[in-house]
Amino acid sequence: MKYLLLLAGLMLAASTSFGQQATRTAEHTLTSESLAGERTVTVQLPASYAAYAETRFPVLYLLDGDANLAHAGPVVDFLAENGKIPEMIIVAIHTGSTRQQDFMPTGAGQDGAQTGAAAFLSFMEGELMPFVDAEYRTAPLRLVSGHSLGGLFTTWAMASGSDLAVGWLAQSPYLVPPVGQSVLDAVSAMDLSPGAGSASASEETFYYANLGDEPDISANFDALEEQLSGADASALTWSLERMPAEGHMSTRLIGLYDGLSGYFEGVWGMPSAALVEGGVDGLAAHVDGLAERFGYAVLYSEQPFQELTQRFLQQRDVASARAAAALYVKHHDPSVVAHFLHGVALASSGQQAEGLEEVNRAISLYEANPDPDLAPMYAQLQQLRSQLGGGQ
């Protein structure tokens, strides 16, 4: 039991990061037949991408990415670090001078095969997505986020029945007349009856939109809500949020946070009370259930594994702590924290040799990629190794 003293004042605040990657972003320029021109994208990888070399990650396609990545990247990281959403690959699509050409729905004054939302959606579905899937370890879970004209496109693409994404997030969608009416018409034409079979009306489809103090959009935003109110829950899950204290530009940050949280709410995170009640078996079942639901082996947040292991260690329930720490290591083998906790649990139950092996593994991981946030833990690991007869 003496090894439990190492946890005092340390583990509850321990970082679960893997240090900063040398680079998390890469820029690509694609030549598009659909758009008869080039488009540039910046891809931001999750913090865990390099360490978890076999893991696949869901993708957030971010419209107006050249303007929005600066706030979207930290929002996604923050939500993932706090266990509210999975870590995600962000594909930030640069638009700039082509945004009106790309985002305006067909039939809203855009002529020709290389203009309008239909051409841009064709680019995303037929060119960009296959490129991203080929170049990166993507999971079959995709979301699209757009602000203003990007939100207009996002709403239109969702209504068009596209299978590009299951989550559509629109911040201040620019539903001004006359273009707004064409999008409302597209929403009105959706089949939102129970059991509707189109991709835009599957049971997994989610739509979120918000609106600030924007009188020119308000009437059509009300009309959008009225149209969606008739949707059966099995056909479409949706949420519209009014933010009268916000302006057209500030809605994009808050709306992305709320939209991402809303899509994964009640699905991804495991509240502390449920964690305590379910224990190790409950946490394992929750992670397995997510994999079944989303169709890939998910990388679940370290936070619940760490919380559960620490709880058992503090309660001196070393048998349960061993089981929790073993599950932690199973899902997070590259984690210094996971191996440290497993080592403490093993040593505290009398398995010094096995505990030393885990401590040495944690030390090796730290020394291969030193993280300043884990420096106090590194000192504790060295102390524990010495106590277990491993030397310095």
Secondary structure as UniProt FT lines:
FT   HELIX           2..7
FT   TURN            8..10
FT   HELIX           11..13
FT   STRAND          25..32
FT   TURN            33..36
FT   STRAND          37..44
FT   TURN            47..51
FT   TURN            53..54
FT   STRAND          57..62
FT   TURN            63..64
FT   HELIX           65..81
FT   TURN            82..83
FT   STRAND          89..93
FT   HELIX           96..98
FT   HELIX           99..103
FT   TURN            106..107
FT   TURN            113..114
FT   HELIX           117..123
FT   HELIX           124..128
FT   HELIX           129..135
FT   STRAND          138..147
FT   HELIX           149..159
FT   TURN            160..161
FT   STRAND          167..171
FT   TURN            177..178
FT   HELIX           179..188
FT   TURN            194..195
FT   HELIX           199..201
FT   TURN            203..204
FT   STRAND          206..211
FT   HELIX           215..228
FT   TURN            229..230
FT   TURN            233..235
FT   STRAND          237..242
FT   TURN            244..245
FT   TURN            248..250
FT   HELIX           251..264
FT   TURN            265..267
FT   HELIX           272..294
FT   HELIX           302..314
FT   TURN            315..316
FT   HELIX           318..331
FT   TURN            333..334
FT   HELIX           336..348
FT   TURN            349..350
FT   HELIX           352..368
FT   HELIX           372..374
FT   HELIX           375..387
FT   TURN            388..389
//
